[in-house]
Amino acid sequence: MNAYEAYMKEISQPMRDELTEAGFTELVSPEEVDEFISSVKGTSLVVINSVCGCAAGLARPAAIKSLENDNRPEHLVTVFAGQDRESTARMRDYLEGYEPSSPSMAILKDGQVMHFIPREHIEDYEVEEIVENLTEAYDKYC
């Protein structure tokens, strides 16, 4: 690992911890993504994490707050764009039909995308609006 990679790993760790401490499982390899998608039953929230400001101020807080809803996904997973490039690319393969964006979120049912929130529906929105977007989808699919 070069100095830049080490620095970015250190910088991004609190951003990873924010989600894992809320119950998300990190998928850090393409194999972990494949295993998850091929074996998961039920509903899942996938957060494509990022170091950008809208991930810090909007996406992660909204994803965590949304879990207070009565209906919520059974599985919580995350990949980290720009850090775990291969796992993020593999997850995006499963989000077929949606442009890659980070941060972004998807609700899956049995590994199939039911709802997708791209960066454009995170950036310039309030946390409460993103939570409402997520919880409406939870109420519909979970």
ZAMI-471483 format. One record per residue (C-alpha): x, y, z; residue in one letter. Coordinates in steps of 0.001 Angstrom, whole numbers, plus 524288, in hexadecimal, padded with zeros to 5 digits. Each point is the difference from the previous one (the first is absolute). Layout:
   east  north     up  residu
      X      Y      Z       A
...
This chain:
   east  north     up  residu
  80000  80000  80000       M
  805A0  80D17  7FC1F       N
  7FF94  80C24  8089D       A
  7F3FD  80586  7F91A       Y
  7F857  7F357  8019A       E
  803CE  7FF3C  80E56       A
  7FBCE  80E1A  80214       Y
  7F2E2  7FDDD  7F94E       M
  7FD9D  7F396  807C5       K
  8027D  80765  80C9B       E
  7F77C  80B78  7FBDA       I
  7F4B3  7F757  7FBA5       S
  7FFB1  7F722  80BF6       Q
  7F6D1  808B7  80800       P
  7F70B  800B6  7F40D       M
  7FFC3  7F125  7FF84       R
  7FE09  7FF11  80EAE       D
  7F42A  808E9  7FF91       E
  7F894  7F5BB  7F843       L
  805AE  7F39D  805E2       T
  7FD12  804FE  80DBC       E
  7F1D9  801BB  7FB7D       A
  7FF63  7F1B0  7FBDE       G
  8049D  80046  7F1E3       F
  80912  7F567  7FAF9       T
  80AF6  8046E  7F71F       E
  801F4  7F857  7F38E       L
  80E39  80272  7FC8B       V
  80258  7F65B  7F4F1       S
  7F8BF  7FC28  7F3A3       P
  7FEBE  7F253  805A2       E
  7F917  8052F  80C1B       E
  7F697  80794  7F756       V
  7FD44  7F3EC  7F7A0       D
  7FDEC  7F790  80C18       E
  7F6BE  80A01  805D9       F
  7F7EC  801DD  7F3A4       I
  7FF38  7F17B  7FCEB       S
  7FC03  7FBE7  80DB2       S
  7F7F8  80B48  80565       V
  7F18F  7FDE0  8023F       K
  7F6EE  80AF0  803B4       G
  80277  80E8A  7FFA6       T
  80CED  80723  80094       S
  804BE  80DF0  80083       L
  80C8F  80211  7F86C       V
  8075F  80CA4  80288       V
  80AB4  803B4  7F67E       I
  80831  8080D  80944       N
  80916  80B11  7FC36       S
  8095F  809EE  805D3       V
  7F86E  80B82  7FA62       C
  7F8D4  809ED  80831       G
  7F26E  7FB97  7FBEE       C
  80327  7F246  804D0       A
  8045D  80570  80D1E       A
  7F555  80A02  801E1       G
  7F4A3  7F96F  7F932       L
  80123  7F1E5  7FB55       A
  805A5  7F941  80BF7       R
  7F7B0  80785  809E4       P
  7F3B4  7FD89  7F7E0       A
  802E0  7F17C  7FE60       A
  80216  7FE85  80EA1       I
  7F421  8082F  803DF       K
  7F75F  7F886  7F67A       S
  80244  7F3A0  807E3       L
  7F727  80589  80AA0       E
  7F457  7FD14  7F71A       N
  7F71B  7F4C4  8041F       D
  80212  7F96F  7F2D7       N
  80E41  7FED4  7FC71       R
  808D3  7F755  7F7DA       P
  80475  7F321  805C6       E
  80DF1  801AA  7FAF2       H
  808E0  80BF6  8002A       L
  80C32  80034  7F78B       V
  80973  80A17  7FAE3       T
  80AE8  80163  7F61B       V
  80958  80B7A  7FFC6       F
  8018E  806FF  7F2FA       A
  80DC9  8049D  7FD61       G
  80582  7F749  80AB0       Q
  7FB4B  7F235  7FD23       D
  7FF5F  801DB  7F164       R
  7FE3E  7F1C6  7FC1C       E
  7F4E0  7FD40  80980       S
  7F956  80CBA  7FC47       T
  80119  7FCBB  7F18A       A
  7FA51  7F281  80276       R
  7F4A0  8057C  807DB       M
  7FD5E  809A2  7F513       R
  7FF62  7F471  7F69E       D
  7F439  7FB61  807D6       Y
  7F9D1  80D8C  7FF9C       L
  7FDC1  7FE48  7F189       E
  7F908  80B29  7F948       G
  80477  80A3B  809D8       Y
  80B25  8094C  7FD47       E
  80B53  7FE97  80980       P
  7FF8D  80A9D  80A37       S
  80573  801A4  80D73       S
  7FACD  8012F  80995       P
  7F3E3  7F87A  7FC5A       S
  7F6BB  7F63B  80627       M
  7F82B  7F489  7FB2E       A
  7F574  7F7AC  805DD       I
  800CE  7F20F  7FB3E       L
  7F65F  7F4E3  8017D       K
  80603  7F293  7FE3D       D
  80B9B  806C9  7F987       G
  7F7BD  8079B  7F627       Q
  7FF6E  80EEA  7FFF0       V
  7F2BD  804F3  80454       M
  803A3  80E36  802D9       H
  80BFD  80838  7FD16       F
  8042D  80D3A  8053B       I
  80AE3  8061D  7F7CB       P
  808E0  80AE7  80466       R
  7F708  809C9  7F921       E
  7F556  7FC84  809E5       H
  8096A  80165  80B75       I
  807F0  80C24  7FCDE       E
  7F859  80C8E  8029F       D
  7F558  7F88A  80753       Y
  7FDA2  80087  80E9F       E
  802CD  7F40C  80869       V
  7F175  7FF4A  8033D       E
  7FC6B  7FF7D  7F184       E
  80978  7F4D4  7FD9F       I
  7FAF3  7F8D6  80C01       V
  7F21F  801B6  7FAC7       E
  8043B  7FAB1  7F2B4       N
  805E7  7F410  806A9       L
  7F502  7FD81  809A1       T
  7F597  800EE  7F56B       E
  8078B  7F592  7F894       A
  8016D  7F7CE  80C70       Y
  7F160  800C9  8022D       D
  7FDBB  7FB81  7F20C       K
  80A31  7F51F  7FF0E       Y
  8037E  7FB9F  80DD0       C
